[in-house]
Amino acid sequence: MRMLVTGAAGYIGSVLTPMLLNEGHEVIALDNFMYNQSSLLDCCHNPKLTIVRGDARDAKLLGKYLKSADAIFPLACLTGAPLCAKDPEAAQGIVVDAVKMILKERSKNQMVIFPTTNSGYGVGEKGKHCTEDTPLRPVSLYGKLKVEAEDAVLQAGNGITLRLATAFGVSPRMRLDLLVNDFTYRAVYDRFVVLFEAHFHRNYIHVRDISRAFVHGLKSFDKMKGQPYNVGLSDANLTKLELCQEIKKQLPEFYFVEATIGEDPDKRDYIVSNAKIEKTGYKPQVNLSTGIAELIKGYQVIKRNQYANV
């Protein structure tokens, strides 16, 4: 099939794009390369790849490539609460308006698989797993915009939304501002971290397993369409303190301490059930320990600060 992937050179897109190509699909990869990344260079030899440098909000450009696509993956995003808060107008345009434009212009038989975020759950109930039926209470502009876009996709029909856990792992367009990636980087180079509200829980998922979830959704589209799915590691609903303890198993000199004063501006705190997507046959392949080991190796290559969204 022919795939249109917006944001194809991003943290997830640069892993998903070669995965789709390896599955035999044609891929139209649209990205504005806002971070000056070179993350699709390793795919340029593939004749089934078309790279389009442009903006996902450009209706004329998008229309040129939209009609020929069998499936659309709208990954283009200002990802994360800090980046959206920094430029709320652009966040609205990219996270919501560009997705609504795709939904308006596509034909009803074109599939849409859209990544949202389980941060939409906001602050969960203590000891209770968030399922896809749990009310969404996002605490950031990023979360609110993603929830709005998800609703649009599901209301439009012929779509799947994936509520992604906090991503981690090495990607050709690396990010250091994700929690596991950040803490592991600090463990490698700083050897310490100060934790604010260390008891806050998050769920985690490797970037390759995120990409596998997209491929799984594509293959299982008819039975999965019209619904949201949590995508995370069911054995990785961890507090920040527990995450540090996992990193310390591989980097024994890593020191961490909880601050007695101060607050984390990110108030997300929840545990998540991923049973719904697991029942469709999807199983993550990369556990947290393996991902941390991968990051430690990756940080022998990376020792710079430009690998972040803000």
N, C-alpha and C positions, 0 to 999 in steps of 0.2 A: 504494500500500500504506500501511498504518499502522505508524509507527515509534514505539518507546519508547526514548527517549534519557535515561539517567540521567547526572547531571553535565552537563546540557545548557547551562548558563550558564558553563561553565569555558573554559579557554584553547582547547581543541579543540572542545568542544561548541558554543560560540557562533559558530564558523565552520561546523561541520557542520550545525547546525540550519537556518540559512537555505539552505544548499546542498540539503538534502533537500526543503525546501519548494519551492525553485525547480525541483526535479525532478518536482513535482506530488504528492508524498507528504503524508499527514497525519502530524503529529509531536506526540507527547505528550512534553513537555520537563519532566523532573523534576530539581529542584535545590534544595539548602537555602540557596543564596546566602550561603555562609559568609564570603565576602569583601565582602559588601554591594555586589556589582557590579550594574550596570544593563545587562548585555550582551545581553539579548534584547528590549529595548524597540523596536528597529528592526524586529522581526518581528511585533509585536503586532497590526498591521493585517491580518495574514493569517488568514483564517477557518479554515484547516487546522491552525493551531497551538493546542495546549492547553498552558498552563503550570501545573505543579503544584509548589507550594512544599512541600517535604518532604524526608525523609531516605531515602536509598536502602536503609538497613537496616530500615526500617519495613515489616514483612511484610504487615500489613493494608493499608497504603496501596499498596504495590507490587502486591499481589494484585488490587486494584481496577482497575488499568490494564493489568496484564500479559496478561490473557486475550484482550484485543482486538487485541493487536499481532501483526503479521506478522513483524516483525524487531525484535530488541532490541540496543541498543548500550550496554553497561554501561561508561560513561565515568567514573562517579563514583569518585573516587580521592583519597587523600592522596598527591599526586604529588611524587616526589623523595626522595632519601635523607635530607636533613636533616629534612623534615617528618615522615616515618615514624619516624625515630629519636626525635623529640621526643614523639610520642604513639603508641607501638607498639600499644597496645590498640585505639585507634581505627583504626589502619592495618590491623590484622588484620580488624577488623569490616567495613571499607569495601572494602578491596582484595580480600579473599578470601571472607569469610563472606557478604557481600551478593551476590557473583557466584554462589556455590554455592546460595544461596537461589533466585536466578533460574533456575538450571539444574534445580533440584528441582521448582519450581512451574510452569515453562513446559511446553507440550505438545511432543512430539518433532518436530512439523512447523514449529515456530517457529524462525526463524533467529537465531543469535547471532553478532555480529561484535565481537570483544573486542580492545582495544588493550593490548598488553603492551609490553615495552621491550627493545631489543637490549643494554641494560646487563646483561642476564642472562648475556652472554658473559664478563663480568668482565675478566680479563686474558687477552688473546689470545696466540697464538703469533706471534712476530716475522715479518713478511713474509707471513703466511698469512691469507687472508680467512676470516672466520667465515661459514659457511653455516647453513642451518636444521638441518643434521645435526651441527654442532659441539656438543660437550657444553656444557651450561649450567653456569657457575660464578659465580653472582652474588656480589658482595662486600659488598652492603649489605642491610639488612632490606627496603628497598623492592624491590630486585631479586629477593630470595628470595620475597617475597609474590607478586610478579607472575608468577614462574615457577610457583608453586603454583596460582595462579588459571588460568594458561594451561593447565596440565596438566588441570585440572578441566574446562575448556571442551572441550578436544580429546577427553577420555575420554567426555564426555557425548554427543558426536555432534551433527551438524547445526550445526557452528560453524566459524568461521575466527578465527585469531588473527594480529594484525599486530604484529610486533616493530619498534617505531618507533625510528628513529634520534633523536638529540637534536634537538628541534624548535626552530624559529626563526621570526621574522616577527611582523607586527602582527596582533593579534586584539582583538575588542571587550572580552574579559577579558584584558587584557595581563599578561604576566609579564616581569619584568626579571631573574629569577634563572636563566634559561637561558643557556648559554654564549655563543652568538652575540649574543643580545639584550643580555646583560650587557656583553660586551666592546665592542659598538658604542655602548652608552650611555656607557660610560667614555671611549671615544674622542671622543664628542661633547662631554661636559661636563667630564671630568677631563683628557682628552688624554693620559693615560698609564695603563699597567697593569703590575704586577709579576707575572711568570709563575712558577708553581711547576711543576716537571717539565714543561717546555714541549714535550718530545718525545712526550708521551702523545697517542695518536690517538683521534679520535672520528669518527663518521659523522653527517651532518646532513640534515634534511628540513624543508621549509617547512610551516607549519601548514595552509595551503590544500591542499597536496599530500597531507598526511595525510588530510584530509577527502575528497579525491578518491579516495584509496585505499579508504576505507569505501564510497563510492558504487560504485567499481569492484568491490569484493567483493560488494556487493549484486547487481549486474548479472551477475556471473560466478559466482554462489554455487555452482551445481551442480558446476562443474568445479574450484572452489577449496576446497570444504568439507572439513573434517577435517584441515586442515594449517595449519602456521604459515608466515608469510611475513615476511621482512625488508623494511622500507620505508624507503628512504633514497636520497640522491643518490649514484649510483655514482662520480661525479667529485669527491666531497667527503669522502673519507677523509683528513682533515687532522689534523696536529698542532696544538696550541694556538698554537705559533709561526707556522705557516703560516696559520692563521685570522687572526691579527693582521696578517700581511702582506697578506692580502686586504682587510681593513678599511682599512689604510693607503693602499691604492690610491685610495680615495675620500676619505680624510681624511688628507692628507699630514702634518699636524702631530701625528698620533698617534705617541706614543713608547711603546715597550715594551721591557722588559729581563727577563732570566731571573734569578731569585734564586739565589745561589750556595749558600745554606743554606735549610733548611726543606723541607717536603714538602706535597704536595697531599693532603688527607684522602680525596679521591675517587680511588681507585686504578684506575679503569677505563682500559683501554688496549687498543684493538682496531681492526682494519679489517674491514669488512663487505661481503659480496657481496649485491647485491639482484637477482641474475639471475633467481631463481625467480619473483618477482612480475612482473618485466619480461617474462618469457616468456608470461605470461597476457594481455599487452596493455597493462599499466599502465606509463605513463611520467610521471615528474614534470614539471611545467611551469615551476617557479620555481627558477632556479639561485641559488647562494649570493650572487653579485654583485648580482643584482636584489633579493634579500631584504635585503641590507645597505643598498642605496639606499633601500628602503622604510622600513627602521628609522630611518635618518637623518632622513627626512621626519617619521616618527611622533614622533621625539623633539623636534621643534619644538612638538608638542602636549603631550607628557608631560615634566614635570620634577618628579616627585614620587616618593616611595619606597614607596607602598603596593602597587605592582604586582609582588608577589612572593608565593610560597607560605609563606615564613617571614621 
